[in-house]
Amino acid sequence: MAEEAGTTAVRAQILVSGRVQGVGYRAFAARAASRHALHGGVRNLDDGRVELDVEGTRAAVDALVHELKTGPPAARVTKIETEWKPATGRFSQFSIWY
C-alpha cells in the first residue's frame, strides 16, 4: 500500500464534467499535469466533458485531481470521476489531444 501511494506508477482515467470546454481547461490541465511530472493526455469529449488519461505516482495523480476540481477561472467543475488502472508506460510526455 505504501508503495502505491509513493513511487509505483499508476494510471488514472479522469472525466471532468461542468463548464469545461471553451474555457481553456485542456491547457490548464496540461500545465498542471506537467508540473506534477505526469504523462498522458487530455481531450474534449463530444458530450461536453473533458477526459484525461494520466500515468505517474498516485500522489501526483491525487494532486492533479485536486487542481482539476477548480480549473481555470472561467470553468465551473461539477463532477470528477476517476477510474484507477495499472500503468502501461506508453506515454513519454503530457499532450493535448485534438
N, C-alpha and C positions, 0 to 999 in steps of 0.2 A: 504494500500500500504506500509506504513512504517513497519508494522508487517512483511510482506512478505520479505522485504529487511533485516530485523533484525533477529528475533528469530524463526519465524514459519518455520517448516521443509518443504522442497520441495524435489522433485525427478527430476533428470535430466538423460536422456539417451543421451550419448555423443558418436559420431562417429568421429574417427580421421583418416584422410587419409594422404598418403605420404609414405615415407620410415619409417615405424613404427613397422615392425616386424623384429626380428633377431637383434635388436639394444638395447635391454634392456628397451624398452618403457613400458611394463607392470609393471616391478619392479619400474621404475621411477614414474609411475602414482600411484602405490600403496603407495609408500612412501609419495608422495605429498598429496594424499587423507587422509592418516593417520595424517599427520601434520595439516590438516585443520579439523580434527575430523569428517570426513565424513565416512559413512557406505555404503557398496555395494560391487562391484567387477569390475574386468577388464578382458577382454579376447580377444584373436586374432580371427578374422573372416576369413573364407575361401577366401574372396575376397581381402585380404591384408590389410584391415583396422583393427583398434583396437576399441573395444566397451567398454564403461564404463557405469555402472548403479549405480548412486550415490544418497544418501539422506543426507540431512543436511540443514543448513541455506542457504538462497540464496546468502548471502555474501561469505560464504565458498565455495560454488559451483562456483561462479564467480571467486574467487581467484584461484581455481583449474584449471578452463578453461584457465586462463591467463598463468599459468605454463605449461599447456599441449601444448600451442602454440609453445613453444621452445623444450621441451622434452630433452632427454639425448643427449650428444654430437654427436653421430652418426646418430641421427634421423633427418629427413627433413619433417616437417609437412607442408602439402599443403592446408589442409582444416579441419575445425572442425564444425560439425553440432550438435546442442543441441536442444533436444525436452524436454520441461518442462511438468511435470505431478504432480499430488498430491502425497505426500509422503505416503508410505504404512506401514512403521515401521517394515518391515520384516527382515531387516538386523541388525546384532548386532556388526559387525566389517567390515573391508575392506579386501577383499581377491582377490587373483589372481585365476581366473577360467581357468581350462585346458580343 
